[in-house]
C-alpha cells in the first residue's frame, strides 16, 4: 500500500568543445580582411576568404583561403586541393559538394546557422543559400497514442532521419525502461500508456515549438480528457527495472534520503548523427510530480533522467539534467516553482522541511491532474516551469545516444509526467552541460 499523505521540494561541469584543426600545406600568405578561427584572429590572403564562423562564433579551423593567394586565419595555412581531395578532413571533397575545403564547418553535412550582427555570413551547408532556416516541423498529424518512437522524436522536432548513419539526422528511436532494457513484454499495454503525443497539457500549457510535444509518464502520458487517462494519484503498472547508469543519485539537498527501486518506467532512446558543425544541442522539458508536497526528501523520489552517451568530458556518468545544486530532476530539485498551498500567495509553502515560494503560481497545474481542480486530494501538487538542458558534442563525426526516461521510486503510485519539446542543434563552441529556466 502507498504511504499516508503528510503535508509537511524541493529536474555543471563545463566541457568546452573546440573544433579540430587540419594539417595543411604552407604557402605564401597575403594580407586582406580579417578572418576568425577558433579563438585566434588572423588575416586572410589576397583573393581568399576568411573561415566560416558557424553561427557567428568562431570557425572550425579558422582558415582563410582562395585559389590564388591562400591566407592564414587562426594561425593555420591551407591550400585547397583538387576536386577529389578532402583537405579539411570533414569527409567531403569538392566533387562531393564541399564548398570550402579549408573549413570543416562548411560542407553538405553541416547545418545552416544564422549570422550574428556584424559578422560575415557563410553558406555552411553548401546549398548556395545563406542563413536559411533549416528547421523543419513534422508533428502536425501525430496521434496521442501513436506507438512509433520515431513519432515521439518528431514531436520534439527531430524530423530529419539519417538513412545511412553518416548523413546527419535521427538514426534510430526505440522505447526503453530507465535502465536501458526493453519494455516488459507482459505489460506492453500499460507501458505504452506511459508515452503520448500532446498538443497541450491542461488549460494553460502549450508546446514550445510546432503543434505537438512528446510526453513520458510513470502513469499515463495523457490529459484527463484524453482516452486512456488514469488518475495520476495512482496507476501502478506492476513492473520494475534497474536504476539508470549512474543512479541511484541522491539529492544533495536531502541528506540521508535513500531512493527506492524504479517502478513503472517509460523511456525513449534516441540515436542521432549530429551535423558536422554541431558543437552541442538543447531540448526543453517540463516536469510534473504528484509527490509534492507530501514526499519531499523521502524514499518516494520520482525521477526524470536525461542520459548522454558518450559521457560528457569530466563526468563519470551521462546525466545532463540537474539543478545548480546538483540535484537530479525529481521532487527534490530546486526548479519546482509551479505550486501552491493555503495562504500562498503571499505566504510561501512548506514541504519536507523546505520552503517554496511557488513564484509561477499554480495555473499550469489546472486541467493536468496535478492541480487542486482534479480533487484527488483537492490540493496542488508540483511542477517546474519550462526548462532547457544543453550539452556539448565532443566529436560530431560519431553518433550520440540520448536516453530520456521517467520512473516512480519505491512504488508504482503517485505518478510523474515529463513534457519534451524543441530539440535544437548548437553550432557555437563553448557549450556547457546544464539545465536552466527557458527565457521568456
Secondary structure, DSSP 8 states (H G I E B T S, - for coil): --------------------------------SEEEETTEEEE--TT-B----TTTS--SS---B-SSS--EETTEE-----TT--TT-SS--GGGT-S-TT-TT-STTS------TTS----TTSSS-SS--------TT--TT---HHHHHHHTT---B-SSSSSSEEEEEEEE-TTS----GGGHHHHHHTEEEESEETTTEE-SSSS-EEEEESS-SS-TTSTT---TTB---S-B----TT-----TTSTT-----EEEEEEEEEEEE--TT--EEEEEEEEEETTTTTTTTSS---EEEEEEES--TT-SS-B--B-TT--BEETTSTTEEE---TTTTTS-EEETTEEE--TT-SGGGTTTTSSGGG-SSSS--EEE--EEEEEE-S-TTSEEEEEEEEEEESSSBS-EEEEEEEEEEE-SS----EEEE---
